[in-house]
Amino acid sequence: MESTPRVTCAYLNSYVGKNVMIVGKVIQLRGDEALIDADGNITAHLNRDSHLTAGSGVQVIGKVNPDLSIKVLSSLDLGTAVDYNLANTVVEISHQHRSLFASD
């Protein structure tokens, strides 16, 4: 079973065509798209089950498109009390110590 790596905007180009997990802040909602700040702006193409709020944190699992946008498979509104520095640190540590976090 393949794991779903945690990423920020900076790592998207390494995961085109693969599923990833992103924690970020919803900056803007535009119809069926959201702009998410995850250490850089990411466009997320929402599914009909996505119920996000601008200004709230979100956890997204989705597939990285060639244009580095995300096709959302599932999303979870995390509210406003999100420590984004901690979320970004977890991403960095998981990439520095892949053997602890990956199960390819």
N, C-alpha and C positions, 0 to 999 in steps of 0.2 A: 504494500500500500504506500502510495506517495504522500508525503506531507504537504501541507499548504504553508509556504513560507510567509513570514511577516515581512512586509516591505514598506518603504517610503517612496516618494516620487523618484528619488535618485536611483533606485534599483529596478525600476520598471523595464528598462531596455534589456535587462538580462532575463526577463521572464515573459517575453512575447509568446502568446499562444498557450500560456500556462495559467493555472489558478494561483491566486495570491490572497493574502489577508492584509488589509490596510486599516489602521486606526487614524482618524483625522477629524478635522472640524469642518462642518458643512458651511461653506462660505455663501453659496448662492444656489437657489433652485430655479430651473428653467424648464418647465414642462416635464418631460421624461428624462431630464439630465440634472445632475448636481455637480457643482464645483466643490471639491474637497481639498482642504489644505492638509497635506501629510508631508511636512517638510518640503513643500513645493506644491503647486496646484495640479490636481488630477481631475479630469472630466470623467464622471461616472454615468453610464447609461443605465438608468433605473429599470427594474422590473415592476410589475403592477403590485407586488407585495411590499415594495419599499415605501415606508412612511417616515420621511426624514423632516427635520426642522432646521431652518437656517439658524446658525449660532450654536447648535448642539454638536456633540461628538458623535461619531458613527464608527462602527466596525463593519467593514465591507469584505465579503469574500466574492471574488469575481475573476474573470478571465481577462488577461492583458491583450488588448487589440494592437495591431501593427502601428497605429498612430499614438500608442501609449495611453489611450483611454482605457476604461475598465467596463466590461459588460457585467453588471451586478447579478450574481446568482443568489446571494442573500445579504441582508443588511440588518443591523441592530442599532437602534438609537441609544446612545450612551448618556444622554442628558448633558448638562453643562459642567459638571464637576469632573472633568477629565484632565489628567496630568499628561499633557502631550510630550513633555520632556522625557518622562518615564517611558511612554510608548515608543518614542524614537530611540531611546537607549536600549530597549529590549530588541528592537530591530538590529541595531548595530552589534550587540552582543551575539545575537543569533547568527549573524553573518560572519563574525569573527571566530565563532566556535560551532561551525555547522554540524560537526559530528554529534553534538549534544542535542540538536534540535531537529535534524533531518532523519528521515527513515525512508530512503529511496529503495 
